[in-house]
Amino acid sequence: MKKLICVVGPTACGKTRLGILLAQRYGGEVVSCDSMQIYRGMRIGTAAATPEETEGVPHHMLAVADPAESWSAARYVAEATPVVEDILARGRQAILVGGTGLWLDALLRGHGFAPGAAGSAVRAELEERLSREGIAPLLEELRRADPLSAERLHPADEKRILRALEVFRETGKTISAHNAAERALPPRFASVKIGLRFQDREDMRRLIDRRVDAMVASGLLDEVRALLRLGLPRGATAMQAIGYKEFAGVLAGEKTEAEAVEEVKLRSRQYAKRQLTWLRRDQSIHWIEWEKSRDFVRAMQISTEILSEEGLF
């Protein structure tokens, strides 16, 4: 199977632009791997490419979900896999672009997910116990059933503790065993991963701050207001995205716009750090390091060399 090209890296590092340039050169189409760009009506705050910015390159998995929905990695893989397969079937190059590492890895791996779904009886019972007893008894139950997961998970990670218990109750097998079995299988899609990052973290932080200022100037507050006017609850998954949660607070009178801007900048910088931590585990990534600014001419030269060495072109 033809290898996919993946463009990865922290927020604001230029993934969108490089993906478009690679698609133009190699007859490709972009598939977004971003857990917030899937939602409609959230272009500004998620930095999704505008029609002008795409320069005619087809983009997929952008604005495909209602903001009231809550997508999992499994749902994303189910929707994105046929898109990738269709691109390949038409003889085009699929280029995966995005900063949600879990979703990208899941799409490339392409295997099944452990059972369980929101709204199931097991999930409802666990959530009821959580509200009534707190997380400690549930973590102790997990420790008896799946000590590996109990040791790995932070006591405050209620979501994953419930998930691990749910899998064990529904299948009689631990989520640790399920994940180990999945990792032993070959991936569905072969890939070449190109990563973008700054040599100096301070340069990255400055760029993130400028990007947030640009989002605000482009109407982020109005975008959040429009979502709330449609009846989207503040507790919706989409409204937890960086920028939306903070500016919803502005509209509720809980903080000033200046305070929200500083919070968005801080959370964006923290998110970029978490993205880099996730990506550092992947030794297959070919890194391109920016210096003071993003030099896309140089990035394309290096990318071309990497793809040639990997036998793509």
MARLO-319969 format. One record per residue: chain; x, y, z of N, C-alpha, C in turn. Coordinates in pm, whole numbers, plus 32768, in hexadecimal, padded with zeros to 4 digits. Example, Ala and Ser with C-alpha at 12.3 -4.5 7.8 and 13.67 -1.06 7.14 Angstrom:
<pts>
   chain   neast   nnorth    nup   caeast   canorth   caup   ceast   cnorth    cup
       A    8527     7DC7   830C     84CE      7E3E   830C    8528     7EB6   830C
       A    8505     7F1F   82C4     8557      7F96   82CA    850A     8003   8313
</pts>
This chain:
<pts>
   chain   neast   nnorth    nup   caeast   canorth   caup   ceast   cnorth    cup
       A    8054     7F89   8000     8000      8000   8000    8058     807C   8000
       A    802C     80E2   7FB5     8075      815F   7FAE    807C     81A0   8037
       A    80F1     81D5   8059     8102      8215   80DB    80B7     829A   80E0
       A    807E     82B7   8153     8041      8338   816A    80AC     839A   819C
       A    8099     8419   817E     80EF      8481   81B5    80A8     84BD   822C
       A    80EC     84C7   829D     80B3      8504   8315    8104     8580   833A
       A    80C0     85ED   8352     8101      8667   8380    80D3     8680   840F
       A    8130     867B   846C     810E      8685   84FA    815E     86F3   853E
       A    8138     8712   85B9     817F      8778   8604    8120     87C2   865F
       A    8154     881B   86B2     8100      8866   8710    80AF     88D1   86C9
       A    8053     890B   8712     7FFF      8974   86DB    8052     89E9   86AA
       A    8025     8A25   863C     8062      8A9D   8601    80E8     8A86   85BE
       A    810E     8A08   85A5     8193      89EF   856D    8194     89EF   84D4
       A    811F     89FB   8494     811C      8A02   8402    80F2     8981   83BE
       A    80B0     8926   8404     8087      88A6   83C9    802A     88BA   8353
       A    7FC9     8913   8363     7F66      8928   82F9    7FAA     8956   8278
       A    8002     89B7   8282     8044      89EE   820C    809D     8986   81C8
       A    80EB     893C   8216     8141      88D7   81D9    80ED     8868   8199
       A    8080     8843   81D7     802A      87DD   819C    7FF5     8807   8115
       A    7FCF     8885   8109     7F9C      88B9   8089    800A     88BA   8020
       A    8080     88E6   8045     80F0      88E9   7FE6    8114     885D   7FB6
       A    8115     87FC   8011     8133      8771   7FEA    80C6     873A   7F8E
       A    804A     875B   7FAB     7FDB      872C   7F56    7FE5     8766   7ECA
       A    800B     87E5   7EC0     8019      8823   7E3D    8089     87E1   7DED
       A    80F7     87C0   7E2E     8169      8787   7DE8    8151     86F6   7DC0
       A    810D     86AA   7E14     8105      861A   7DFE    8079     85E7   7DDC
       A    8022     8640   7DB3     7F9C      8615   7D8C    7F4F     85D9   7E00
       A    7F4D     8621   7E6E     7F12      85EA   7EE8    7E93     862F   7F14
       A    7E54     85F0   7F77     7DDF      8628   7FBA    7DF8     861E   8050
       A    7DCC     8682   8098     7DE7      868B   8127    7D74     864F   8177
       A    7D98     8600   81DC     7D36      85CB   823B    7D5C     8603   82C4
       A    7D02     8651   82FF     7D1D      868F   8380    7D15     8628   83F1
       A    7D77     862D   844A     7D77      85DB   84C4    7D77     863A   853C
       A    7D0A     8682   854B     7CFE      86E4   85B7    7C77     86D0   85FA
       A    7C79     86BC   867D     7BFF      8698   86C4    7B9C     870B   86D3
       A    7BC4     8785   86B2     7B68      87F5   86BA    7B44     882F   8631
       A    7B9B     881B   85CD     7B7A      884C   8547    7B0B     87FB   8506
       A    7AE4     878C   8542     7A74      873F   850B    79EF     8788   851D
       A    79E9     87E9   8579     7969      8829   8598    794B     88A0   853F
       A    78CD     88AB   8518     78A1      891B   84C6    7897     899B   851A
       A    78B1     8A0B   84D9     78A3      8A8B   851C    7914     8AAF   8579
       A    7988     8A6C   856C     79F7      8A83   85C8    7A7A     8A98   857C
       A    7A73     8ADB   850B     7AE9      8AEA   84B8    7B53     8B43   84F8
       A    7B28     8BB5   852F     7B8A      8C16   8561    7BD9     8BDD   85D6
       A    7B94     8BAC   863B     7BD7      8B7E   86B3    7C27     8AFF   86A3
       A    7C08     8AAF   863D     7C54      8A33   8626    7CBE     8A44   85B9
       A    7CC5     8ABB   857E     7D27      8AD9   8515    7D18     8A7D   849C
       A    7C9D     8A57   847E     7C85      8A06   8407    7C9E     8A5A   838A
       A    7CD0     8A1B   8321     7CF0      8A62   82A6    7C73     8A9B   8266
       A    7C7D     8B16   8238     7C0F      8B53   81ED    7C14     8B21   815C
       A    7BA6     8B30   8110     7BAA      8B0A   8082    7C1B     8B4F   8036
       A    7C39     8BCA   805A     7CA6      8C12   8017    7D2D     8BD3   803A
       A    7D3E     8BAE   80B8     7DBD      8B76   80E5    7DD8     8AEC   80AB
       A    7D6F     8AA0   808D     7D84      8A19   8056    7DB7     8A1E   7FC6
       A    7DA5     8A8F   7F82     7DD7      8AA2   7EF9    7DAB     8A30   7E9D
       A    7D31     8A05   7EAD     7CF9      899F   7E56    7D18     890F   7E7B
       A    7D69     88FB   7EE2     7D89      8873   7F0E    7D11     8839   7F5B
       A    7CDD     87C5   7F33     7C6C      878B   7F7D    7C92     876C   800D
       A    7C3B     8793   806A     7C4C      8777   80F8    7BD6     8724   812B
       A    7BF5     86C2   817A     7B8F      8668   81AF    7B91     8669   8248
       A    7B21     8643   8283     7B10      8639   8315    7B18     86C1   8359
       A    7AF2     872A   8312     7AE2      87AF   834B    7A4E     87D0   8350
       A    7A1F     8804   83C2     7994      8831   83D0    7931     87C4   83A7
       A    7946     874B   83D8     78EE      86DB   83B5    7890     86B4   8427
       A    789E     86F3   849D     784F      86CA   8511    7804     8741   854B
       A    778E     8724   8580     7743      878A   85C9    778B     87A7   864D
       A    7799     8824   8675     77DF      8842   86F1    77A2     8801   876E
       A    7726     87D7   8765     76E6      8795   87D8    7713     8705   87E7
       A    7753     86CE   877F     7782      8644   8784    7806     863A   87D0
       A    7824     85C1   87FF     78A3      85A7   8841    78E3     852F   87FD
       A    794B     8549   87B0     798C      84DE   8764    79FC     849F   87B5
       A    7A09     841D   87A6     7A79      83D2   87E0    7ADC     83B4   8771
       A    7B51     837F   8798     7BB2      8353   8733    7B75     82E7   86DB
       A    7B25     828E   8717     7AE6      8222   86CA    7A88     825B   8660
       A    7A39     82BF   8685     79DD      82FD   8624    7A2C     8341   85B4
       A    7A97     8385   85D8     7AE8      83C6   8572    7B23     8361   8510
       A    7B5A     82F4   8545     7B95      828E   84EE    7B2C     8252   8491
       A    7AB4     8239   84C6     7A49      8200   8474    7A23     825D   8401
       A    7A28     82DF   8418     7A03      8340   83B0    7A77     835F   8352
       A    7AF0     8364   8387     7B63      838F   8336    7B9E     831F   82E1
       A    7B95     82A3   830F     7BD3      8234   82C5    7B9F     8229   8236
       A    7B1A     8228   821E     7AEC      8221   8194    7B15     8299   8140
       A    7B28     830C   8181     7B57      8382   8138    7BE4     836B   8105
       A    7C3B     8339   815B     7CC5      831C   8133    7CC8     82B1   80C6
       A    7C7A     8249   80D7     7C78      81DD   8074    7C46     820E   7FED
       A    7BE6     826A   7FED     7BB4      82A2   7F6F    7C1F     82F5   7F2A
       A    7C6A     8343   7F76     7CD6      8394   7F3B    7D3D     8338   7EF8
       A    7D63     82CF   7F3D     7DC6      8272   7F06    7D8D     8229   7E8C
       A    7D0E     8204   7E91     7CD0      81BC   7E20    7CCD     8210   7DA2
       A    7CC8     8294   7DB3     7CC8      82EF   7D40    7D55     8313   7D12
       A    7DB9     82D2   7D4D     7E43      82EA   7D23    7E7E     836B   7D57
       A    7E3F     83A3   7DBD     7E71      841F   7DF7    7EC5     8401   7E73
       A    7F0F     8464   7EA1     7F60      8456   7F19    7F12     848A   7F92
       A    7F01     8437   7FF6     7EBE      8462   8071    7F24     84A2   80CF
       A    7F04     8519   8100     7F5B      8563   815A    7F0D     857F   81D9
       A    7F36     8541   8246     7EF3      8553   82C7    7F35     85C7   8310
       A    7EE5     8627   833A     7F19      869F   837A    7ECC     86BA   83FA
       A    7F13     86C8   8469     7ECB      86EC   84E3    7F1C     86D6   8560
       A    7EE7     870F   85CC     7F2E      870C   864A    7EF5     86AF   86B3
       A    7E8B     8664   8690     7E52      8606   86F0    7E96     857F   86DC
       A    7F02     856A   8726     7F55      84F4   8711    7F0D     8471   8724
       A    7EB4     846B   8787     7E6A      83EF   879F    7E16     83C9   8727
       A    7DD5     8429   86EB     7D7F      840D   8677    7DD2     83E4   85FF
       A    7E42     8427   85E9     7E99      8403   8579    7ECC     8374   8589
       A    7EFE     8354   85FF     7F31      82CD   8618    7EC4     8264   8605
       A    7E4C     8284   8635     7DDC      8225   8629    7DB7     820F   8597
       A    7DB9     8279   8547     7D98      826C   84B9    7DFF     8217   8470
       A    7E7F     822E   848C     7EE7      81DF   844B    7EE2     814D   8478
       A    7ECC     8139   84F7     7EC7      80B0   852D    7E4F     8065   84F5
       A    7DDB     80A5   84FB     7D65      8073   84B7    7D25     7FF7   84EF
       A    7D46     7FD1   856A     7D0A      7F57   85A1    7C94     7F79   85FC
       A    7C59     7F14   8636     7BE3      7F28   8687    7C01     7F6B   870B
       A    7B9A     7FA6   8744     7BA3      7FE4   87C7    7B5E     7F8B   882D
       A    7B89     7F96   88A7     7B4A      7F48   8912    7AB6     7F6B   891B
       A    7A60     7F0B   8940     79D0      7F24   8946    79AE     7F91   89AA
       A    7933     7FC1   899C     7901      8028   89F7    78D4     80A1   89AA
       A    7869     80DF   89D9     7835      8155   8996    77ED     81AD   89FA
       A    77F0     822E   89E0     77A7      828B   8A36    7713     8268   8A35
       A    76D5     8269   8AAA     7647      8249   8AB2    762A     81B9   8AD3
       A    7691     8163   8AD8     7679      80D7   8AF9    7655     80C9   8B8C
       A    7617     8058   8BAF     75EF      8041   8C3A    7669     803C   8C96
       A    76D5     7FFE   8C65     774E      7FF5   8CB5    7788     807F   8CCF
       A    7790     80D0   8C67     77C5      8157   8C77    776E     81A8   8CD8
       A    76E9     819D   8CCA     768F      81E8   8D21    76A2     81C0   8DB4
       A    76B2     813E   8DCD     76C2      810F   8E56    7745     8141   8E91
       A    77B0     813F   8E42     7831      816F   8E71    782E     8205   8E8E
       A    77EC     8250   8E36     77E4      82E1   8E4B    7791     8302   8EC6
       A    7729     82B1   8EDE     76D6      82C8   8F55    7726     82AD   8FD3
       A    7775     8243   8FD2     77CB      8224   9045    7833     8292   905A
       A    7868     82C6   8FED     78CA      8331   8FF8    788E     83A9   9040
       A    7817     83D1   9018     77D8      8446   9055    77B3     842C   90E7
       A    7797     83AE   9108     776B      838C   918F    77DE     836F   91ED
       A    7847     832A   91BB     78B2      82FA   9212    7939     833D   91F9
       A    7946     8381   9188     79C8      83B8   9166    7A1C     8352   911A
       A    7A94     837A   90F3     7AE6      8325   909D    7B32     82BA   90E9
       A    7B4B     82CD   916C     7BA1      8271   91B6    7B72     81DF   91B3
       A    7AF1     81C0   91CF     7AC5      8135   91C9    7ACF     80F9   913C
       A    7AB8     814C   90D6     7AC0      811B   904C    7B51     80FE   9027
       A    7BAC     8151   9053     7C3A      8138   9039    7C67     80B9   9080
       A    7C35     80A0   90F7     7C59      8025   913F    7C21     7FAA   90F5
       A    7BA9     7FB5   90BF     7B71      7F48   9071    7BC7     7F2E   8FF5
       A    7BF3     7F9B   8FB5     7C49      7F8B   8F3F    7CCE     7F4C   8F66
       A    7D02     7F70   8FDA     7D81      7F38   9008    7D79     7EA0   9016
       A    7D06     7E6E   9042     7CF4      7DDD   9050    7CE2     7D9A   8FC7
       A    7C9D     7DDF   8F6C     7C7E      7DA2   8EEA    7CEF     7DB4   8E85
       A    7D2D     7E29   8E86     7D91      7E4B   8E20    7DFF     7E9F   8E61
       A    7E57     7E5E   8EAD     7EBE      7EA9   8EF6    7F19     7EFC   8E9C
       A    7F31     7ECF   8E20     7F86      7F1B   8DC5    7F49     7FA3   8DA7
       A    7EC7     7FA5   8D88     7E84      8023   8D6B    7E7C     807A   8DE7
       A    7E5E     803E   8E59     7E53      808A   8ED5    7ED7     80CE   8EF7
       A    7F44     808B   8EDC     7FC7      80C4   8EF7    7FE8     8134   8E96
       A    7FBE     8124   8E18     7FE0      8184   8DB0    7F8E     8205   8DB9
       A    7F10     81FA   8DE3     7EB6      826C   8DE0    7EC4     82C3   8E5D
       A    7EBA     8343   8E48     7EBD      83A1   8EB9    7E37     8397   8F04
       A    7E38     839D   8F88     7DBB      8393   8FD5    7D52     83FB   8FAF
       A    7D7C     846B   8F76     7D1D      84D2   8F4D    7CE5     84BB   8EC1
       A    7D19     8457   8E79     7CEC      843E   8DEF    7C6E     83E8   8DF2
       A    7C01     8426   8E1D     7B84      83DC   8E30    7B51     839D   8DAF
       A    7B5F     83E4   8D41     7B2B      83B4   8CC0    7B6A     832F   8C9A
       A    7BEF     8325   8CA3     7C33      82AA   8C79    7C23     823A   8CDF
       A    7C14     825D   8D5E     7BFB      81F6   8DC3    7B73     81B4   8DA9
       A    7B0E     8205   8D8F     7A8A      81CE   8D6E    7A90     817B   8CEE
       A    7ADB     81AB   8C8D     7AE6      8164   8C0C    7B25     80DA   8C21
       A    7B90     80D3   8C70     7BD3      8053   8C88    7B76     7FF2   8CD2
       A    7B2A     8024   8D32     7ACA      7FCD   8D78    7A5B     7F9F   8D1C
       A    7A2E     7FF9   8CC6     79C4      7FD8   8C67    79F0     7F64   8C0C
       A    7A68     7F6D   8BD7     7A99      7F03   8B7D    7AA2     7E7E   8BC7
       A    7AD5     7E80   8C40     7AE2      7E04   8C8B    7A5A     7DC7   8CAA
       A    79FB     7E19   8CD0     7976      7DE5   8CF1    7930     7DAC   8C76
       A    7943     7DEC   8C04     78FB      7DC1   8B8C    793B     7D48   8B48
       A    79BE     7D3A   8B57     7A04      7CD1   8B0B    7A46     7C68   8B62
       A    7A5D     7C87   8BE1     7AA8      7C2B   8C36    7B3E     7C31   8C1C
       A    7B68     7C8A   8BC1     7BF5      7C9D   8BA2    7C1D     7D2B   8BC5
       A    7C9B     7D3D   8BE9     7CC8      7DC3   8C0D    7CE3     7E16   8B91
       A    7CD7     7E9A   8BA1     7CF6      7EF3   8B31    7D8B     7EEF   8B13
       A    7DDD     7ECF   8B79     7E6D      7EC1   8B63    7E88     7E4F   8B01
       A    7E44     7DDD   8B16     7E57      7D6A   8ABD    7E24     7D89   8A31
       A    7DB2     7DCD   8A2A     7D7B      7DF1   89A7    7DDC     7E4A   895B
       A    7E10     7EB2   899D     7E6A      7F0F   895A    7EEC     7ECB   8930
       A    7F1E     7E70   8983     7F99      7E29   8960    7F84     7DD3   88E4
       A    7F10     7D92   88DB     7EF1      7D3F   8866    7EE6     7D94   87E8
       A    7EAB     7E0C   87F6     7E9C      7E65   8782    7F25     7E95   8751
       A    7F7E     7EB5   87B0     8002      7EE6   8788    8053     7E7B   8740
       A    8034     7DFE   8758     807F      7D91   8718    8058     7D7F   8686
       A    7FE7     7DB9   865C     7FB8      7DA9   85D3    7FFA     7E11   8578
       A    800F     7DF1   84F9     8048      7E54   849D    7FE4     7EC4   8483
       A    8012     7F3E   8468     7FB5      7FAD   8450    7F6A     7F9A   83CD
       A    7EF5     7FD7   83C6     7EA6      7FD2   834B    7EE8     8023   82DD
       A    7F1F     8097   8301     7F5C      80F0   829F    7FF0     8105   82BF
       A    8046     80F2   825B     80D3      8117   826A    80DD     81AE   825A
       A    8143     81E9   8298     814A      827C   8294    81D9     82AE   82A0
       A    81EB     832A   8276     8265      8376   828F    823A     83F2   82DC
       A    8276     8408   834F     824D      8477   83A5    82B7     84E5   83A2
       A    8288     855C   8383     82DC      85D3   8384    82AD     862C   83F6
       A    8308     864C   8452     82E4      869E   84C5    831F     8729   84BC
       A    82D3     878B   84EA     8300      8816   84ED    830A     8843   857F
       A    8377     8886   85A0     8386      88BC   8626    83EF     892B   8622
       A    83F1     897E   8689     8452      89EB   8693    84CC     89BD   86E1
       A    8540     89ED   86B7     85BA      89D2   8703    85B1     8A11   878D
       A    857D     8A8B   8793     8573      8AD6   8810    84DF     8ADD   8838
       A    84BF     8AA7   88AE     8434      8AA7   88DC    83FC     8B35   88E9
       A    8453     8B95   8907     8422      8C1E   8916    83EB     8C53   8893
       A    8428     8C2C   8822     83F4      8C54   87A0    836A     8C18   8789
       A    8357     8B9C   87B3     82D4      8B5C   87A7    826D     8BA5   87FC
       A    8293     8BC9   8876     8235      8C0D   88CE    820C     8C95   8895
       A    826B     8CDD   885C     824A      8D60   8821    81EA     8D4F   87AB
       A    8201     8CE9   8758     81A9      8CD3   86E6    811C     8CAD   8714
       A    8112     8C5A   877B     808F      8C34   87B1    8045     8CB0   87E2
       A    808B     8D07   882A     804B      8D81   885C    8018     8DD8   87EA
       A    8069     8DE6   8780     803D      8E36   870D    7FC5     8DF7   86C9
       A    7FC4     8D73   86C5     7F54      8D2E   8686    7ED3     8D45   86D3
       A    7EDA     8D40   8757     7E63      8D5A   87A8    7E31     8DE8   8791
       A    7E8C     8E49   878E     7E64      8ED4   8773    7E1E     8EDE   86EB
       A    7E50     8E95   8688     7E13      8E97   8602    7D88     8E59   8604
       A    7D76     8DEF   8652     7CF2      8DB0   865D    7C8C     8E11   869B
       A    7CB8     8E57   8701     7C60      8EB7   8743    7C3B     8F26   86E1
       A    7C9E     8F57   8697     7C84      8FC1   8635    7C28     8F92   85C5
       A    7C2B     8F0F   85A8     7BD9      8ED8   853B    7B4A     8EBC   8566
       A    7B2D     8EC9   85E9     7AA2      8EB7   8614    7A87     8E3B   8666
       A    7AE7     8E0E   86B4     7AD2      8D96   8706    7A5C     8DA8   8766
       A    7A50     8E1E   87A2     79E2      8E35   87FF    795C     8E26   87B9
       A    794F     8E5B   8741     78D2      8E4F   86F6    78B6     8DBE   86D0
       A    7920     8D72   86B3     790F      8CE4   8692    78D7     8C97   870A
       A    790C     8CB4   8780     78DA      8C73   87F9    784A     8C9E   8814
       A    782D     8D1D   8802     77A5      8D50   8817    7742     8D0A   87BB
       A    7769     8CF4   873E     770F      8CB3   86DE    76F0     8C23   8708
       A    7754     8BDD   873B     773D      8B53   8768    76DD     8B4F   87DE
       A    76EE     8BAA   883B     7696      8BAC   88B0    7608     8BD3   8889
       A    75FB     8C2C   8828     7576      8C54   87FA    752C     8BE2   87B6
       A    7577     8B83   877F     753A      8B0C   8743    750A     8AA9   87AC
       A    7527     8AC6   882A     74FB      8A70   8896    7562     8A0B   88C4
       A    75DE     8A1A   8896     7647      89BD   88BF    7665     89D3   8952
       A    7659     896B   89A6     7676      897D   8A35    770A     8993   8A4F
       A    7729     89DD   8AB6     77B6      89F7   8AD5    7801     8978   8AFC
       A    77B9     8911   8B25     77F9      8893   8B4A    7816     8838   8AD5
       A    77ED     885E   8A5B     7805      880A   89E5    789B     87FA   89CE
       A    78C0     8787   8995     794D      876D   8979    798B     87DC   8924
       A    7943     8809   88BE     7979      8871   8866    7998     88F1   88B3
       A    7949     890F   8918     795E      898A   8963    79D0     897F   89C7
       A    7A0B     8908   89D3     7A81      88FA   8A28    7B01     8917   89DB
       A    7AF5     892E   8959     7B6A      894E   8908    7BAB     89CE   8939
       A    7C2F     89D4   892C     7C78      8A4C   8956    7C44     8AC5   8908
       A    7C21     8B2C   8951     7BEA      8BA5   8915    7B55     8BB0   892A
       A    7B0E     8B44   8917     7A7D      8B46   8922    7A50     8B49   89B3
       A    7A8E     8AF8   8A05     7A6A      8AF6   8A93    7A85     8B7D   8AD4
       A    7AF8     8BB7   8AB5     7B1D      8C36   8AF3    7AC3     8CA9   8AC4
       A    7AA4     8CAD   8A42     7A52      8D1B   8A11    79BE     8D08   8A30
       A    7995     8C8D   8A49     790D      8C79   8A7E    7903     8CB9   8B08
       A    7971     8CB4   8B53     7975      8CF5   8BD5    7969     8D8C   8BCA
       A    79A2     8DC6   8B61     7996      8E56   8B49    7904     8E7A   8B33
       A    78C0     8E2C   8ADE     7834      8E48   8ABF    77DA     8E33   8B38
       A    7805     8DDE   8B94     77B7      8DC8   8C0F    77D7     8E2E   8C7B
       A    7834     8E8A   8C5E     7857      8EEF   8CBF    78B2     8EBF   8D2D
       A    78F6     8E4E   8D16     794B      8E13   8D7E    79DA     8E47   8D7A
       A    79FF     8E84   8D09     7A88      8EB7   8CFB    7A8A     8F20   8C8D
       A    7AF3     8F6E   8C88     7B01      8FD1   8C1E    7B3D     8F8F   8BA2
       A    7B31     8FD5   8B32     7B6C      8FA0   8AB8    7C03     8F97   8AC4
       A    7C40     8FF9   8B05     7CD2      8FF6   8B16    7CFC     8F7E   8B69
       A    7CB1     8F5E   8BD1     7CCF      8EE8   8C23    7CC1     8E69   8BD1
       A    7C59     8E63   8B7E     7C42      8DEC   8B2B    7CB5     8DD9   8AC8
       A    7CE2     8E46   8A8D     7D50      8E3E   8A2B    7DCC     8E02   8A6D
       A    7DED     8E31   8AE3     7E64      8DFE   8B28    7E53     8D6A   8B4C
       A    7DDA     8D42   8B73     7DC0      8CB6   8B91    7DCF     8C5F   8B15
       A    7D9D     8C8F   8AA5     7DA6      8C43   8A27    7E38     8C32   89FF
       A    7E86     8C9B   8A0E     7F15      8C91   89ED    7F5A     8C2B   8A46
       A    7F3D     8C30   8AC7     7F7B      8BD1   8B24    7F53     8B42   8B04
       A    7ED2     8B2A   8AF0     7EA3      8AA3   8AD3    7EDA     8A71   8A4E
       A    7EE9     8ACA   89ED     7F1F      8AA3   896B    7FB1     8A7A   8978
       A    7FFD     8AC4   89C8     808A      8AA0   89DD    8096     8A1C   8A27
       A    803F     8A07   8A88     8040      8988   8AD3    801B     8914   8A77
       A    7FBB     892B   8A1E     7F91      88C4   89C0    8002     88A0   8960
       A    8049     8904   8930     80BB      88EA   88D7    8124     8894   891C
       A    813B     88AF   899A     819C      8860   89E7    816E     87CF   89F1
       A    80EC     87B9   8A09     80B7      872F   8A11    80C1     86EA   898A
       A    80A8     8732   891E     80B4      86F8   8899    8142     86C9   887E
       A    81A3     871B   88A1     822F      86F6   888D    8255     867D   88E1
       A    8223     8677   895A     823E      8604   89B1    8208     8584   8971
       A    8190     858A   893A     8154      8516   88F7    81A9     84EC   887E
       A    81D1     854D   882E     8219      852F   87B2    82A6     84FB   87CA
       A    82E2     8523   8838     836B      84F5   8854    8373     845D   8863
       A    8306     841D   8881     8307      838B   8890    8318     8345   880A
       A    82FB     838A   879D     82FA      834D   8718    8381     8365   86D5
       A    83D2     82FD   86D1     8458      8309   8698    8458     830B   85FF
       A    83E6     82F4   85C1     83E1      82F0   852E    83CF     837A   84F0
       A    83B6     83E0   8541     839D      8466   850C    841F     84A5   84D8
       A    8417     84DD   845F     8486      852A   8426    846D     85BD   8449
       A    84BF     85F4   84A0     84A7      867C   84D1    84E7     86E6   8478
       A    849A     8751   8461     84CD      87CC   8425    84C2     8837   8490
       A    8532     8876   84AF     8533      88D7   851C    8539     8965   84E4
       A    84D6     89B5   850E     84D7      8A42   84E9    853E     8A8C   853D
       A    8574     8AF5   8504     85CB      8B4D   8552    8576     8BC1   8585
       A    8590     8C3A   855E     8540      8CAA   8592    84B8     8CB5   854E
       A    84B0     8C87   84D4     8432      8C8F   848A    841D     8C0D   843D
       A    83A6     8BFE   8406     8384      8B84   83BD    83AA     8B96   8329
       A    840D     8B4C   82FD     8441      8B56   8275    840A     8AE0   8226
       A    839C     8AF7   81DD     835A      8A88   8198    83A4     8A5C   8119
       A    83F3     8AB4   80DD     8446      8A8B   806B    84AA     8A21   8099
       A    84EB     8A3D   8107     854B      89DD   8140    8503     895E   816D
       A    848E     896D   81A9     8443      88F9   81D8    841C     889E   8164
       A    83F9     88D9   80F4     83D5      8886   8080    844F     883F   8048
       A    84C2     8881   8049     853C      8840   801A    855D     87C6   8071
       A    8556     87D9   80F4     8573      876A   814F    850A     86FD   8142
       A    848B     8723   8137     8420      86C0   8129    8431     866C   80AB
       A    8458     86AE   803F     846E      8666   7FC1    84DC     85FE   7FD0
       A    8547     8623   8016     85B4      85C4   802E    8584     8550   8084
       A    8536     856C   80EB     8505      8502   8143    84AB     84A3   80F5
       A    844F     84D8   80A8     83F1      8483   805E    8439     8430   7FF3
       A    84A0     846A   7FB7     84EF      8420   7F55    853A     83AC   7F97
       A    8575     83C7   800B     85BE      8360   8053    8561     82EF   8081
       A    84E4     8312   809D     8481      82AF   80C7    8441     8265   8053
       A    8467     828B   7FD9     8437      8245   7F62    83AD     826B   7F33
       A    837D     82DF   7F5E     82F6      8308   7F30    82F8     833F   7EA3
       A    8360     838F   7E83     8362      83D2   7DFF    83EF     83CB   7DC4
</pts>
